[in-house]
Amino acid sequence: MARHNASEVINVFALAMKHGIKATALAEFPWAYPTYTSDLKYMVK
């Protein structure tokens, strides 16, 4: 099941894949909070 505004998170993953950004870098990035992308650090662990 996709969550609300999943496109925001999908776009970040697509950008990371295109530019070879590792999951560890996404987890360490200081995301703005509260946002949908702030949960990325929990998704990539």
PDB file of N, CA, C and O in Angstrom:
ATOM      1  N   MET A   1       0.842  -1.164   0.000  1.00  0.00           N
ATOM      2  CA  MET A   1       0.000   0.000   0.000  1.00  0.00           C
ATOM      3  C   MET A   1       0.901   1.247   0.000  1.00  0.00           C
ATOM      4  O   MET A   1       1.839   1.343   0.792  1.00  0.00           O
ATOM      5  N   ALA A   2       0.611   2.174  -0.877  1.00  0.00           N
ATOM      6  CA  ALA A   2       1.360   3.433  -0.956  1.00  0.00           C
ATOM      7  C   ALA A   2       0.786   4.417   0.057  1.00  0.00           C
ATOM      8  O   ALA A   2      -0.421   4.454   0.297  1.00  0.00           O
ATOM      9  N   ARG A   3       1.647   5.187   0.626  1.00  0.00           N
ATOM     10  CA  ARG A   3       1.185   6.166   1.601  1.00  0.00           C
ATOM     11  C   ARG A   3       0.947   7.512   0.941  1.00  0.00           C
ATOM     12  O   ARG A   3       1.321   7.731  -0.211  1.00  0.00           O
ATOM     13  N   HIS A   4       0.330   8.393   1.674  1.00  0.00           N
ATOM     14  CA  HIS A   4       0.014   9.726   1.185  1.00  0.00           C
ATOM     15  C   HIS A   4       1.302  10.442   0.767  1.00  0.00           C
ATOM     16  O   HIS A   4       2.297  10.400   1.491  1.00  0.00           O
ATOM     17  N   ASN A   5       1.286  11.089  -0.380  1.00  0.00           N
ATOM     18  CA  ASN A   5       2.440  11.809  -0.932  1.00  0.00           C
ATOM     19  C   ASN A   5       3.666  10.928  -1.133  1.00  0.00           C
ATOM     20  O   ASN A   5       4.797  11.383  -0.960  1.00  0.00           O
ATOM     21  N   ALA A   6       3.445   9.673  -1.497  1.00  0.00           N
ATOM     22  CA  ALA A   6       4.550   8.749  -1.764  1.00  0.00           C
ATOM     23  C   ALA A   6       5.422   9.265  -2.905  1.00  0.00           C
ATOM     24  O   ALA A   6       6.607   8.938  -2.972  1.00  0.00           O
ATOM     25  N   SER A   7       4.857  10.058  -3.789  1.00  0.00           N
ATOM     26  CA  SER A   7       5.632  10.575  -4.920  1.00  0.00           C
ATOM     27  C   SER A   7       6.810  11.425  -4.456  1.00  0.00           C
ATOM     28  O   SER A   7       7.844  11.454  -5.124  1.00  0.00           O
ATOM     29  N   GLU A   8       6.676  12.113  -3.333  1.00  0.00           N
ATOM     30  CA  GLU A   8       7.768  12.915  -2.798  1.00  0.00           C
ATOM     31  C   GLU A   8       8.960  12.023  -2.444  1.00  0.00           C
ATOM     32  O   GLU A   8      10.104  12.355  -2.755  1.00  0.00           O
ATOM     33  N   VAL A   9       8.690  10.908  -1.802  1.00  0.00           N
ATOM     34  CA  VAL A   9       9.741   9.971  -1.411  1.00  0.00           C
ATOM     35  C   VAL A   9      10.301   9.258  -2.635  1.00  0.00           C
ATOM     36  O   VAL A   9      11.512   9.062  -2.734  1.00  0.00           O
ATOM     37  N   ILE A  10       9.437   8.867  -3.566  1.00  0.00           N
ATOM     38  CA  ILE A  10       9.879   8.184  -4.788  1.00  0.00           C
ATOM     39  C   ILE A  10      10.824   9.078  -5.575  1.00  0.00           C
ATOM     40  O   ILE A  10      11.819   8.593  -6.115  1.00  0.00           O
ATOM     41  N   ASN A  11      10.537  10.369  -5.651  1.00  0.00           N
ATOM     42  CA  ASN A  11      11.414  11.290  -6.375  1.00  0.00           C
ATOM     43  C   ASN A  11      12.800  11.363  -5.744  1.00  0.00           C
ATOM     44  O   ASN A  11      13.800  11.436  -6.460  1.00  0.00           O
ATOM     45  N   VAL A  12      12.873  11.346  -4.428  1.00  0.00           N
ATOM     46  CA  VAL A  12      14.177  11.372  -3.752  1.00  0.00           C
ATOM     47  C   VAL A  12      14.945  10.094  -4.056  1.00  0.00           C
ATOM     48  O   VAL A  12      16.142  10.148  -4.337  1.00  0.00           O
ATOM     49  N   PHE A  13      14.271   8.935  -4.005  1.00  0.00           N
ATOM     50  CA  PHE A  13      14.944   7.676  -4.330  1.00  0.00           C
ATOM     51  C   PHE A  13      15.408   7.658  -5.784  1.00  0.00           C
ATOM     52  O   PHE A  13      16.504   7.175  -6.070  1.00  0.00           O
ATOM     53  N   ALA A  14      14.604   8.172  -6.700  1.00  0.00           N
ATOM     54  CA  ALA A  14      14.987   8.224  -8.111  1.00  0.00           C
ATOM     55  C   ALA A  14      16.209   9.118  -8.304  1.00  0.00           C
ATOM     56  O   ALA A  14      17.116   8.767  -9.058  1.00  0.00           O
ATOM     57  N   LEU A  15      16.243  10.249  -7.642  1.00  0.00           N
ATOM     58  CA  LEU A  15      17.387  11.155  -7.720  1.00  0.00           C
ATOM     59  C   LEU A  15      18.640  10.477  -7.171  1.00  0.00           C
ATOM     60  O   LEU A  15      19.714  10.575  -7.766  1.00  0.00           O
ATOM     61  N   ALA A  16      18.504   9.794  -6.045  1.00  0.00           N
ATOM     62  CA  ALA A  16      19.639   9.093  -5.443  1.00  0.00           C
ATOM     63  C   ALA A  16      20.162   8.000  -6.375  1.00  0.00           C
ATOM     64  O   ALA A  16      21.373   7.843  -6.525  1.00  0.00           O
ATOM     65  N   MET A  17      19.274   7.258  -6.989  1.00  0.00           N
ATOM     66  CA  MET A  17      19.691   6.193  -7.903  1.00  0.00           C
ATOM     67  C   MET A  17      20.396   6.766  -9.121  1.00  0.00           C
ATOM     68  O   MET A  17      21.418   6.230  -9.550  1.00  0.00           O
ATOM     69  N   LYS A  18      19.874   7.837  -9.679  1.00  0.00           N
ATOM     70  CA  LYS A  18      20.460   8.439 -10.870  1.00  0.00           C
ATOM     71  C   LYS A  18      21.871   8.958 -10.606  1.00  0.00           C
ATOM     72  O   LYS A  18      22.734   8.895 -11.481  1.00  0.00           O
ATOM     73  N   HIS A  19      22.099   9.466  -9.408  1.00  0.00           N
ATOM     74  CA  HIS A  19      23.394  10.078  -9.091  1.00  0.00           C
ATOM     75  C   HIS A  19      24.276   9.195  -8.210  1.00  0.00           C
ATOM     76  O   HIS A  19      25.311   9.648  -7.720  1.00  0.00           O
ATOM     77  N   GLY A  20      23.876   7.942  -8.006  1.00  0.00           N
ATOM     78  CA  GLY A  20      24.691   6.997  -7.268  1.00  0.00           C
ATOM     79  C   GLY A  20      24.861   7.315  -5.791  1.00  0.00           C
ATOM     80  O   GLY A  20      25.890   7.001  -5.194  1.00  0.00           O
ATOM     81  N   ILE A  21      23.850   7.939  -5.208  1.00  0.00           N
ATOM     82  CA  ILE A  21      23.903   8.270  -3.785  1.00  0.00           C
ATOM     83  C   ILE A  21      23.566   7.011  -2.984  1.00  0.00           C
ATOM     84  O   ILE A  21      22.530   6.384  -3.207  1.00  0.00           O
ATOM     85  N   LYS A  22      24.431   6.652  -2.068  1.00  0.00           N
ATOM     86  CA  LYS A  22      24.263   5.435  -1.271  1.00  0.00           C
ATOM     87  C   LYS A  22      23.197   5.622  -0.189  1.00  0.00           C
ATOM     88  O   LYS A  22      22.911   6.740   0.240  1.00  0.00           O
ATOM     89  N   ALA A  23      22.619   4.496   0.240  1.00  0.00           N
ATOM     90  CA  ALA A  23      21.597   4.513   1.284  1.00  0.00           C
ATOM     91  C   ALA A  23      22.135   5.118   2.576  1.00  0.00           C
ATOM     92  O   ALA A  23      21.410   5.816   3.285  1.00  0.00           O
ATOM     93  N   THR A  24      23.405   4.853   2.884  1.00  0.00           N
ATOM     94  CA  THR A  24      23.977   5.411   4.113  1.00  0.00           C
ATOM     95  C   THR A  24      24.011   6.939   4.066  1.00  0.00           C
ATOM     96  O   THR A  24      23.812   7.598   5.086  1.00  0.00           O
ATOM     97  N   ALA A  25      24.263   7.500   2.887  1.00  0.00           N
ATOM     98  CA  ALA A  25      24.263   8.961   2.744  1.00  0.00           C
ATOM     99  C   ALA A  25      22.852   9.519   2.941  1.00  0.00           C
ATOM    100  O   ALA A  25      22.678  10.574   3.551  1.00  0.00           O
ATOM    101  N   LEU A  26      21.845   8.809   2.422  1.00  0.00           N
ATOM    102  CA  LEU A  26      20.462   9.250   2.628  1.00  0.00           C
ATOM    103  C   LEU A  26      20.093   9.201   4.104  1.00  0.00           C
ATOM    104  O   LEU A  26      19.391  10.080   4.605  1.00  0.00           O
ATOM    105  N   ALA A  27      20.567   8.169   4.797  1.00  0.00           N
ATOM    106  CA  ALA A  27      20.246   8.020   6.218  1.00  0.00           C
ATOM    107  C   ALA A  27      20.902   9.109   7.062  1.00  0.00           C
ATOM    108  O   ALA A  27      20.354   9.521   8.084  1.00  0.00           O
ATOM    109  N   GLU A  28      22.070   9.572   6.636  1.00  0.00           N
ATOM    110  CA  GLU A  28      22.810  10.570   7.410  1.00  0.00           C
ATOM    111  C   GLU A  28      22.425  12.009   7.074  1.00  0.00           C
ATOM    112  O   GLU A  28      22.791  12.928   7.806  1.00  0.00           O
ATOM    113  N   PHE A  29      21.697  12.217   5.987  1.00  0.00           N
ATOM    114  CA  PHE A  29      21.341  13.559   5.546  1.00  0.00           C
ATOM    115  C   PHE A  29      20.382  14.210   6.548  1.00  0.00           C
ATOM    116  O   PHE A  29      19.454  13.553   7.019  1.00  0.00           O
ATOM    117  N   PRO A  30      20.585  15.472   6.880  1.00  0.00           N
ATOM    118  CA  PRO A  30      19.688  16.149   7.837  1.00  0.00           C
ATOM    119  C   PRO A  30      18.397  16.621   7.155  1.00  0.00           C
ATOM    120  O   PRO A  30      18.313  17.768   6.716  1.00  0.00           O
ATOM    121  N   TRP A  31      17.409  15.751   7.068  1.00  0.00           N
ATOM    122  CA  TRP A  31      16.141  16.079   6.430  1.00  0.00           C
ATOM    123  C   TRP A  31      15.343  17.039   7.305  1.00  0.00           C
ATOM    124  O   TRP A  31      15.399  16.981   8.533  1.00  0.00           O
ATOM    125  N   ALA A  32      14.598  17.923   6.642  1.00  0.00           N
ATOM    126  CA  ALA A  32      13.689  18.813   7.378  1.00  0.00           C
ATOM    127  C   ALA A  32      12.623  17.961   8.059  1.00  0.00           C
ATOM    128  O   ALA A  32      12.194  16.940   7.520  1.00  0.00           O
ATOM    129  N   TYR A  33      12.204  18.382   9.233  1.00  0.00           N
ATOM    130  CA  TYR A  33      11.214  17.622   9.994  1.00  0.00           C
ATOM    131  C   TYR A  33      10.111  18.565  10.457  1.00  0.00           C
ATOM    132  O   TYR A  33      10.423  19.674  10.889  1.00  0.00           O
ATOM    133  N   PRO A  34       8.889  18.198  10.391  1.00  0.00           N
ATOM    134  CA  PRO A  34       8.323  16.949   9.880  1.00  0.00           C
ATOM    135  C   PRO A  34       8.011  17.060   8.390  1.00  0.00           C
ATOM    136  O   PRO A  34       7.310  17.976   7.959  1.00  0.00           O
ATOM    137  N   THR A  35       8.523  16.147   7.634  1.00  0.00           N
ATOM    138  CA  THR A  35       8.195  16.016   6.214  1.00  0.00           C
ATOM    139  C   THR A  35       8.123  14.530   5.896  1.00  0.00           C
ATOM    140  O   THR A  35       8.518  13.694   6.708  1.00  0.00           O
ATOM    141  N   TYR A  36       7.624  14.209   4.724  1.00  0.00           N
ATOM    142  CA  TYR A  36       7.558  12.801   4.332  1.00  0.00           C
ATOM    143  C   TYR A  36       8.954  12.243   4.105  1.00  0.00           C
ATOM    144  O   TYR A  36       9.210  11.070   4.379  1.00  0.00           O
ATOM    145  N   THR A  37       9.855  13.078   3.605  1.00  0.00           N
ATOM    146  CA  THR A  37      11.210  12.590   3.356  1.00  0.00           C
ATOM    147  C   THR A  37      12.017  12.442   4.643  1.00  0.00           C
ATOM    148  O   THR A  37      13.059  11.787   4.633  1.00  0.00           O
ATOM    149  N   SER A  38      11.574  13.021   5.728  1.00  0.00           N
ATOM    150  CA  SER A  38      12.324  12.856   6.985  1.00  0.00           C
ATOM    151  C   SER A  38      12.295  11.398   7.455  1.00  0.00           C
ATOM    152  O   SER A  38      13.121  11.005   8.280  1.00  0.00           O
ATOM    153  N   ASP A  39      11.373  10.602   6.953  1.00  0.00           N
ATOM    154  CA  ASP A  39      11.304   9.179   7.298  1.00  0.00           C
ATOM    155  C   ASP A  39      12.269   8.322   6.482  1.00  0.00           C
ATOM    156  O   ASP A  39      12.407   7.127   6.745  1.00  0.00           O
ATOM    157  N   LEU A  40      12.938   8.917   5.496  1.00  0.00           N
ATOM    158  CA  LEU A  40      13.861   8.148   4.662  1.00  0.00           C
ATOM    159  C   LEU A  40      14.942   7.458   5.481  1.00  0.00           C
ATOM    160  O   LEU A  40      15.336   6.335   5.166  1.00  0.00           O
ATOM    161  N   LYS A  41      15.417   8.109   6.514  1.00  0.00           N
ATOM    162  CA  LYS A  41      16.499   7.511   7.317  1.00  0.00           C
ATOM    163  C   LYS A  41      16.068   6.181   7.916  1.00  0.00           C
ATOM    164  O   LYS A  41      16.917   5.331   8.184  1.00  0.00           O
ATOM    165  N   TYR A  42      14.773   5.977   8.133  1.00  0.00           N
ATOM    166  CA  TYR A  42      14.288   4.708   8.660  1.00  0.00           C
ATOM    167  C   TYR A  42      14.026   3.690   7.546  1.00  0.00           C
ATOM    168  O   TYR A  42      14.045   2.483   7.789  1.00  0.00           O
ATOM    169  N   MET A  43      13.785   4.173   6.342  1.00  0.00           N
ATOM    170  CA  MET A  43      13.504   3.290   5.219  1.00  0.00           C
ATOM    171  C   MET A  43      14.750   2.629   4.644  1.00  0.00           C
ATOM    172  O   MET A  43      14.670   1.534   4.086  1.00  0.00           O
ATOM    173  N   VAL A  44      15.886   3.276   4.773  1.00  0.00           N
ATOM    174  CA  VAL A  44      17.104   2.774   4.122  1.00  0.00           C
ATOM    175  C   VAL A  44      17.999   1.984   5.061  1.00  0.00           C
ATOM    176  O   VAL A  44      19.030   1.477   4.620  1.00  0.00           O
ATOM    177  N   LYS A  45      17.659   1.860   6.301  1.00  0.00           N
ATOM    178  CA  LYS A  45      18.486   1.094   7.245  1.00  0.00           C
ATOM    179  C   LYS A  45      18.272  -0.378   7.093  1.00  0.00           C
ATOM    180  O   LYS A  45      18.888  -1.168   7.809  1.00  0.00           O
TER     181      LYS A  45
END
